[in-house]
Amino acid sequence: MTTDLKTRFGPAALITGASDGIGRAFAEALAAQGFDLVLVARREAVLQALARDLADRHGVTVDAIAGDLSVPGTVADILERTARTPVGLLVASAGFGSIGPFLSQDAASEAGMVDVNCRSVVELTHGLATRMARTGKGGVVLLSSIAAFSGAPYAATYTATKGFVQCFAEGIAVELRPLGISVLAVAPGPVGSGFAARAGMHVARAETPETVARVALAALHRGGTVRPGFLAKLLGWLLVATPRWGRVRIMAQIKKGEIAKAKA
C-alpha cells in the first residue's frame, strides 16, 4: 500500500485545511507513507508546528503556506510557490459551513464560503492537474459531503457548495482519467472536527477524521465517490431511495435537530 500510493501519486502531496480535522488526518497518513508535503491553512503558528512535527517524526520535507482561500490571489500565490514542487496528489480539504436560517447569516461570510468551498477548489485543481497531466500521473481528492445530494434548509449555502464539489469531481474524473489522473469525491457524514465547531453544529455519532482519510486513500486508485463510515453509507442509501423533495424535508429535520442540540 505504502509503495503503491507514493509511486502512483507521489512524491509530494498538497493538502488544504491541513491544520485541523480531516486535512490534518490526511497529512498524518501521507507523511507516514513517505510523502513530502505542502500544507495550507489559515493559522500559521499551528501549521508551522505541525510541519515541524511531521518532518521530525517521518523524515519527510514539509512546507507550510499560511493563507486564506477566501481571499482572491491566494491560490495563485500557492501555485507560484509550488511551481518547482513535484506535487502528484491534491487533497482539497479546506472548507467551512454555517447552520441556521439563511437570512440570519452574514452575507459576506456566506459568499466567502462559496469562495473557499468552490472557487479555490476549481483554481487549485486546474493548476495542479495541469502539471500532473504533463507527467501522466496524479490524484485529486475533493471533500464533498453526504449533504451534497440534496438541498438542506438551514444549511442552504453549505449544501449547495458541496453539491458543486460533488458534480465537479464527477465531471472532471471522466476527463482526467485518460491523462493518468484519478479523481475521488469523499462524501462523509458527520465528522468530529473543528469544522463542526466553526459551523455551530452539535455532532452526534460522528466519524473520526482518521477514518475518513484512511478510507479515502484506500479508494483513491479507483476514483469515483466514497462514503466513509457506516452513518454516511446509511444516510446515502436512505437519500437515494427518497424523492428529491422528500430529501429536502429530511435534511430540514436533521438541521433543526442540530440547531436544537447546539442551543441545549
Disulfide bonds with the S-S distance in Angstrom:
none
